[in-house]
Amino acid sequence: MMSGFRLNNLVDRWLARQARPDRPGRGVLVVSSGGLGDTILFSLAFPRFRALARAGEPVHLVLRRDTAKAAFLFPPDVNVIAIDYRRFARNPLYRLREGRRLRDLGVRVAISADHLRLPTVDDVLVMATGAAERYALEPRSWPKHDARLRRNRGWYTDWVPVAPGMAHKMRRWVDLANGLAQRADPLPVVRIAPERLPAPAALDAPTVVIHPFSAVAGKQHSVDLWRRILTALPASFEVVVSAGPRDLAAHPEFSTLLAMPRVRLDGGDLRSTAALIRAARFVVSVDSSILHLAAGTGTPTLALASAAHVVDAVPYDPAMTPANVEVLYHDMPCRGCCGQCIYPPEDGRYPCVARLDRDVVLARVQAFVEKAGQS
């Protein structure tokens, strides 16, 4: 029986043979493969790519299915295509079906937006379009996939070179768009256009939103720290704990926060959470999609981050940092490890997370409370 890997290769060869880069195409397709937080940030860079379309051309955006919940942050005339990346990588029939769907769009330009690119998914999605013009950033090194990335170079019209060293992902996106448009536009500030957001929720009392959950458990701060934060809030304040569908099941110890006075759970979709955040006095969040959403709404936001993504994610590049965001993290010489921690966990957390000074955190929360009381 033929393996799924070999069947995938056959599908890719068939898709490549069907491509007609000599045909006149119409429209622009962009592939953005990051997680939910990256997708929220990418919505701010997306206008630079949308501007590559000619007058009247359609614009398509490919997102991972699990991040398509952020589609409301993109212009309503953009065709968002949600693809199950895991299934695309493992199921040859699904791969063939989705590849044909992209080909049938008949786009003129196809772009892979990510610096860290999976050659068996991102490159295939771009190749399958058959677009006459296909672009991507020169990929970030990924030893497991470097040889395949180099082999796929022929699928692209060009790779846009990147500056050496680490850079914030927003800078990479803007460098790509600028390279394609022959422009030198600056980084956008993290601010979501109000027309993309729902109206603020109606709240009965001054409210603080906290989001203590991360997709990476090592980036989460202890329940005790969050309990101290909640205890430090004025009695007149209500607290909403933001959580994803599986957060409390994965971390049941955080359920104790919901037993505290004036605390309730928000388990709504991303749009309803955005409405809640817009109405809140301030937000306290770990490095997460909710942090980026809160930052973009303009709501005062305190980030309790790790040092793992310094430079590439949080804190933001100074040129894009809005005035409503403050980031706290414990600095270490190994900053910027992108989660490849070289030290043993401390209390189940990255050392840079476990060592964040609680007194500093509580002092900054108090400063946010005092500022909120003046508004």
N, C-alpha and C positions, 0 to 999 in steps of 0.2 A: 504493500500500500504506500502511495506517495505521501511524503511528509508535508505538513502545512507550510514549512519553509520553502520546499521545492515548488509547491503549488503557488505560493506567493510570487516566487520568481517568474513562473510562467505567466501569471496575471500581469506582472509588471512589464514583461516583454510584449505581451499582447497590447497593453495600453500604449506602450511606446511606439509600436508599429501603427496603431490607429491615429496617432498624433499627426496633425497636418499643420505644421508651423508656417507653411507657405500660404495658407488660406487667409483671407481677410477676416480678422476677428473684431469683436466689438465688446468693450467692457474691461473692467479691472477686477481681479480677484486677489484678495490678500488672505494668507494663512497665518493665524496667530494661535500658537499652541501652548501658551502659558496657562498656569492655574487661574483660579478665580481672581486673586489679588492682582496678578499680572494683567488679566483682561480688563479689570477696572482701570488700571493705569493706562493700558493701551488705548482705551477709548479716548484719552486725551491726546494721544499722538495720531490717532486715526485720521483726523482731517488732513494731515500732511499727505497721506496715501490716497485719500479720496480725491485730492486735487490733481492726481495724475490722470484721472479720467477725462476724456474729451467731452465736449458739450453733448448732453443727451445720452451718454453712455451709462449702462447699468454698472453698479458697484456691488460686489459680492464679498462676504467675509466668512471665512471658515473658522469655526471655534470648536473646541472640545465640547462634547455634549454636556459634560458636567459644569461647564462655565457659561453655557448659553443663557443661564438665568440672568446674566448681566447684559443681555441684548438691548434692554431698554435704554442703556447709556449711549447707544449708537444712533445715528440719524434714522428716522423711520423709513426712509426710502432705500436703505441698505438691505440687501438680501442676506440675512444671516443663515448660514448652513451649519447645522450642528452634526458633528460626526463623532461616533463612539471610537476613540482612538485605540482602545484596548481591543475591541472587536476588529477594527481595521487591520491591526497587526497580526491577529490570530486566525481570522476567518477569511479564507480566499474568496468565497462567494460574496461576502459583504464587501470585501476590498474591490472586487470587480464591479459590483453594483454602484458603489460610491464613486469609483474612478470614472465609470461611464457617465454618471450624473454630472461630474465636474467637466468632462469633455464636452457634453452636450450643451453646456452654457456658451461655448464658442467665444471665450474671452480673448482679448487682444494681448493683455498683460497679466501675468501671474507672479505673485511675490510671496516668498516665505520671509516673515518678519523677524524670526527669532535667531539670536546669536548662537545659542545652544540648540542644535538642530538634530533631530533623529532621522538618519538617512532612510530608514525603512518606513517612515510615515510622512514626515514633512516634505522630503524630497519627492516622494511618490505622488503626494497630493498635487504638487506643482507640476510635475511631469505629466500627470494624467490630463491636465487641462488642454494640452496640445497648443498652448498659447504661442504665438510667434515670438513674444518677448517674455523671458522668465528670469527673475532676479532673486538674489538673496545676499545676506551678509557673508563675507568670508567667515566660515564657521569657527566657533570656539573649539579648541582641541578637546576631544573626547576619546581617549586611547582605545576604548572598546570599538569605536565606530569610525576612527579617522580614515582607515583604508577605504571603507565603503563611501564615506563622504567625498573622498578624492575621486573615486570611480564615478560618482554621480555628477561630477563637475560638468561633464558634457551635456547634461540635461538643461543647463542654464545658459542663457545668453551671456550673463556676466555675474561675478561675485563682486559686491561693493567692499573695498578694503576697510578694515577697522583700525583705529589707533591702538598701539600696543598697550598692554596692561589692562587692569580692571576698569570698568566704567559702569555707571548706573545704566540699567536696562533702558530707561527712557532716552538716555543719550545715544545708545545704539540704534534705537528705533528712529530717532530724529536724524542721525547720521545716514541711515539707509534712505529715508525719504529725501533728505537733502541731496544725497549722491545721485538719486534717480532724477530729481527735478532740477539739478544743477543750481541749488539754492544754498543759502547759509542761514536758515531760520533758527532762532534761539529755541531753547527748551521751553515747553509750555509749563506754566505754574500749575500745580495740582489743584484744579478748581473745575468742578463739573458744571456745565452750563445749566442754569436753573430750569430751562424748558425740558431738559432730559430727566428731571427728578420729579417724583410725586410731591404733592402739597404736604407741608408739615402735618403730622398727626395731631389730633386734638387731645391734649393732656390736662388732667384735673389739678396737677400739682407740679412744682419744679421737679424735673426728672434728670437723673444721670443714667447713662447707658454704659454698662461694662461688658467687655468681651474677653473672657479669660482663656479662651480655647485656641489652640493652634493645631494645624495638621501634623506638626512635629511635637511630640510630647516634651522633648527636651527644651523647647522654647516657652513652655508654660510656667508661670510663677505659682507658688504654693497657694493652696486654699487659705492658709493662715494670713498671707499677705492681703488677699482680697477681702477676707473678713475684717482685717484692720482698716482697710480703705472704706468699707461700708460703714463700719462703726464710727469713723471719723466724720461722716457726712451729717449735716444738720438734720434734726428730727422732722423738719418740714419737707425734706427731700424724699422723693420716691426713687427706687432703683429698679432698672430693668436689666436682667441678665440675658445677653444675646447668645444664642447657641444654635449650632447647626443640627441637622436631623439625628446625627449619631454621637454628638459631643457628650451628652450626659450619660449615655449608655457606656461610652468608652472611659469616662472619668466620673464615676458615680459619687466620688467624694465631694464634687462641687455642688451636689444636690443640697448639701447642708446650708449653702448660701440662701437657698429659696425659703428656708425656714425662718430666716431673719425677718424682723418687722419691716414692712413697706417694700419688700422685695418680690418681684414677680418675674416670670420667664417670658422672653420673646422667642418664639420658635417659628415665626412667619417667614415668608419668602423674602428675597433680597429687596424687592421693591418696597414692601411694607416696613422692612428694617430701615431703609433709607428715609421713609416718611417719619419714623420714630426718631431717628438720629437728627433730622432737621429740626424737630421740636424740642430736643433735649438741651439742657443747660450746658452740658459737656459730656465727652466720651472718654473712657479709659479703656485701652485695648492693648493686647499683645500685638506683635508683628503678624498681621493677618489681613484677609480681604476686607474685614470690617474696618480696620485701621485706614486703609486706602479709601474706602467709601466715606468714612467720617471726615477724613482730611479734605476730600473733594467737595463735600457739602458746605464747607465753611464753618461747621460747628467746632467750637474749641475742643481740641483733642490732645490727650496725653498718651503717648505710646510708651509701653514698658517693653523694650526690645532686647534682643540679644546682640552680641557683637559679631555674630556669624555672618550677617549680610551687610556689614558696613561697606560702603562704596557701591555695591551692585543693587541694593534695594533700600534699606532703612539704616540710618537716616537718609532722607532724600538728598540728591545733589542740591547744593545751595541755590542754584539758579532756578530750581523748580519748587522750592519749599514755600508753602503758603504761611502767612502770619499766624494762622489759627492752630498750628501743630507744634508740639514740643515733644522731643524724643529723649528718653532716658535709657542709658545702657551702661553696663560696667565694662570699661575698656580693658583690653588685653592685647599683648603683643601678637597674638594669633588672630586678631580681628580679620574679618573677611574670608573665613574658612568655608563659607557657603554650606555649613552643616557638616563638614568633614572634620569633626572635633577630634583633636589629638589627645585630649585628656579624658580620664575616666569621669563618668557622671558624678555629680554631687547632689545627693538627695533626689536622684533620678532626673537631674537637669543638667544642661550645659553649665560649666562653671561660671561663665559670664552671666548667666541668668540667675543662678543660685546666689551669686555674690552682689547682686544689685542692692545698694544701700536702702533699707526699708525706711529709715528716717528721712532720707532725701525724697523718696516716693511720697510719703505722707505729707511732707512739707509742700511738695508741689501740688498735691491734691487740695490741700488747704488753700493754696494760692488760687487755684481754679474755682474753689467754692467762693472765695471772697470776690473774685472778679464776676462770677455768675450772680452774686447778690446785688451787684451794681447795675445789672442789665434788666 
